[in-house]
Amino acid sequence: MRVPVLAYHAVNIAGNDYASNDPLAFAADLRLIHELGLRIVPLQWVVEQVVGSGNRDLEGCVALTCDDGSNFDFNDLDHPIHGPQRSLYNCLLDFEAEFGVDAQPDLHLTCFVIASPEAREHIDRGCLAGRGWMSEAWWKDAQRSGLIGIENHSWDHNHPAVKLPGLEGMQRGSFLEVDSLPRARAEIAAATDYINERIAPSRTQIFCYPFSHVPEYLRAEYFPRFADEHGMLAAMGDGAVPVTLDSDRWNLPRYICGWHWKTPEALRDILAG
C-alpha cells in the first residue's frame, strides 16, 4: 500500500488561479486524479489499513483532506477581494455532476476542524474577514452528506490569533508547546468531546497536528497510552511521502497544497510516483 494523502486549506484564497486559490486547485486536482486512473477513498480506510482493522485493496488510491474547518469547506461564499468562491464540498458535487457518481464511487474529503468556538471567532477576526466564516453550523450536515468526514484539529490550534491565555503559560503560535498531559488533554481530548457532541452519532477518530508540528510527547506518549480518553486511531503530520503499512500511525504523512506542490504538473509527478 502506497497512498498519497493530499491536504488543502480552503481559506487559502489570494487570487483566482491554481497557485493562489486552494478551492480552485482542489477542483482541478479532482479531475487530474481521475484522469490518471487513480481512485479517491476516505482517509478512514487508509488509517484502518495502517492500524490493522481494515483489509481493503488500496492500490492506486488517493485520500483527500483539508484543515482548519472554515465555512469555505462546505458553503459557497463571496470573498471580499476575490469574489464568489466554490466550496470544497460543492467542488465534489460538481465533479459527480460532470463525471457521474460511479466515476469515483468512494469520493470523500476529510475536514479537520478546530473545536473551540472562542478560538474560531478570534481566528476569524484576526486572519479572515470577520464574517463568521469559522462556524460549526455546517459540521453535522457535512458529516451526513457522506462526502465529508469531520475530524479533530485540536481545541484551539494554539493559534497566535487566539487572544486568550494558553494553558500553564503555553506560548501561542506553536503546537510543539503541547508537551504535557494537562496540555494534551486540553488540546486533544477536550476537542474530541466537543466535536463528538456536534456530529453525534458519528465520532471523530483521526487527529491532525496544527502547523504540522508533531510534539514528541504526543507522538510517543500521549497518543499511544491514552487512547481511551482521546479516542483517536491515528494522527496526521506532513512528510511528503505516501502512507504505507510501515508508516507511524501517530505521524502519518501528507502532501500539502501550496507547499509540497504548486502546479498541476508538480502534483502529476507526485501521483505518478
N, C-alpha and C positions, 0 to 999 in steps of 0.2 A: 504494500500500500504506500503510495506517494501522492498525497492530496494537498495541492496548494490551497491555502486559506487566504482569501483576499479581504482587505479591510478598507472601509471608506469612512469619511466624516461628512455627513450631508450638509453641515454648516460651512464647509469649505467652499465658499462662493465668492470669488474675487473677479469674475468675468463670466463670459458665456461661451467658452471654448473648452476643449478637453483638459488642457493643462491647468485651467483656473477654476474649474467647476466640477466638484465631485459627483453631483447628481447626473450631469451630462456624461461624465466619464463612465459612471455606473451603467447608464442606458446603453452606451456604445459597447461596453465590455460584455454585457449580456449577449449581444449579437456576435461578438468575437468568439466568446466561449462556445456558442452554438455552432458557429462556422467551423471551428476547429474540431468539432465532433466530440466535445467533452460534455460530461453530464454534471449538472448542478445538483448538489444534495445538501440536506440540512447538516449544519455543523454538529448537531447532536449525534448523528450517525458516525461521524468521524471520531468523536470523543468516545462513544460506546465501543468502537473498534479498538481504540487505544487501551481502554481500561479493561477490555475483555468481556464486556457484557453484550456485544453485538457480533454478528457473523454475517456481514454483507460483502458482496463483491464491490469494492470501491475503486477498481482500476479505471483510470481515465475520468476521475471525478474532480470537482472543484467545489469548495464551500465559500459562501459569501457572508460577510459581517459588516456592521457599521457601529461606530462608537458615539457615546455621549447622550443619545436619546433626545435629540431635538425634534420639534414638530415636523421639520423637513423630512424626517424618516417616513412619515405617514401622510402628511397633508400637503397639498399644493399651496404655495404661499407667494405673496408678492414681495420680492426683495426690494428694499428702499432705493437701491442703486442699480441693480441688475435686472429688475423686472420680474415677471412671473417665472416661477420655478416649479418643475415637476418633482413630486416627492419620489423617494426610492420605491415605496410601495406601488405608486401608480406607474412607475417605470416597469415593475414586474407585470402589472396588468396590461400595460401597452405591449410588452413582449408576448404575452399569451394571446392578445388580440391579433397580433401580426402573424405569429407562427403557429398558433393553436396550443391548447393546453397539453396535448400529447407530445409536443416538441421537447419539453423539459418537464416530465410528469412529477418530478420531485423538487421543482423550483422552490427555493426557500432563502430567506435572509434572516440572520440572527442580529438583533439590535441590543447592544449593551447600554443600559440606561443608568443614570445617576439617581439614587433613591431620594435624597433629602430635598423636600420642597424649598426650604430656605436656600440651600446651596444652588439649586437650579435657578431660583429667582435672582440671586447675586450674579451668577454666570450670565444670565440673560441680559441683565442691566449692564454688566461690565464688558461683555465680549460680543453680544449680538445687538439687536436694535431696541431692546427693552420692550418688546411687544408680546411677552408671554409665550415665546417660542420654545420654552423648555418645560412644557406642561406634561402631566401624566394622563390627561384626558383620553388620549388615543391608545394607551397601552392595551387595555382589555380588548378593544375592537381589533387591534393588530394581531394579538395572540389568537383570537377567534377566527381570523381570516384564513389560517392555515398556511399563509405565505410568509409569515413573520413570527419569530420567537423572541420573547422579551427575556433578557438575561442581565446579569449583575455586573455593573461597572463601578461599584463601591458606593458608600454612603454619600460622600461629597467630593470625590476626586482629589481631595486635598488641594483643591484648585486655588491659585493665587487670587482669583477674583472673589473668593468667598471671604467676606469681611467679618468672620466670626473666629473666636479663639480656637486653635487646634487642640485636640486632647493632649493633656500632660505637656502643654507648651510646644506641641508639634508645629514646626515651621511649615507654612504653606508653600506650595509650588513643587513638591517632590513627593512621590509615593514611596520612595525609599525610606521616608520617615516612619513608615508603618513597620516598626521593628520590635513590638512587644505584644503580649497577649491582650492587654486592655485596648491598645490601638487597633489590633486586628479585629477584635470583637466589635469595636465601634464602626470600623470601616466596612467590614465584610458581613459578619453575622447580622448586624442591625439592618444592613441593606437587604439581605436575604429575607428577613422577616417582613420588611416594609413592602418589597416588590411582590412577595407571595400573597400578601393580603389584597393587593390590587389586581392580580391576574388569576386568583383562585377560580377553579380548582387546579389550574396549571401551577407549576413551581419552577423557579429558576434553579439551574444546576451547573451553569458554566460562568466562571468569573473572567473578567478581562482587566489586566493591570492598567490603571491610568498612566498616561505618558509612556507606556511600555516600560515602566520602571518595575523591576522584579526584585523586591526585598528578599534577601536570603532567608530571613526569619519566616516569611510567609511560604516560600517555596519548599523549604526543607523541614519546617517545624509545624507551623500553624495548619496549613492545608492537609498534610498527611495525618496529623494527630487529632484534629478537632473536627472531623467530618460530620459528626452528629450535630454540632451546633451551626456550622456554616452551610451544610447541605450541598456543597459543590462536588462535582465529579472531576473537574479539570479547570485549568486556568490558562488564558491566552496571553502570550507576550508578542514579540515580533520575530526576529530571527532570520526572515527572508529565505527560508527553505521549506520544502513540503513537509507536512506531518507524515510520519511513518510510525510503524508499530514500536520502534525504539525511541520515539520522542518522549521527553519528560512530560508526564501528564500535568504537572504543575507549572509548566512553562512551554506550552505548545506554540510553535512558530506561526507567524503570519507575514504576508507581504502587504505593505501599506501604500495605498494610492497617494501619489504626490511625493513620496519618499523613496520607495523601492522601485517604482516606475512612474513615469510622467507622460508617456505616449502610448498609443495603441501598439506600436511596433515593439516597444520595450516589454509590454505585457505579453505580446505574442511570443517573444523569446522566452519569457519565464514559463509560460504554459507549454510551449513546445519542448522545453527541457524536462 
